[in-house]
Amino acid sequence: MNQFWTVTVQLEIENDRGRVQKVKENYLVDAVSATDAEAKIYKEFTGESNFSVTGVNKSKIIKVIE
């Protein structure tokens, strides 16, 4: 059974002044385990070199209704 995981990703982006900033973003991932959630994030960021996964936590969300 899949669960939802909150994955925190730290990115380095260049702002409009040319300075590199570190930004944290949270992603909600539907996965069977924390390892699976992290693997899905790495797949999503294929080709990017300026990111790192800083946290994976089980979400309290039980269902997403579309």
Secondary structure, DSSP 4 states (H G I P E B T S, - for coil): --EEEEEEEEEEEE-TTS-EEEEEEEEEEEESSHHHHHHHHHHHTTT--SEEEEEEEE-S------
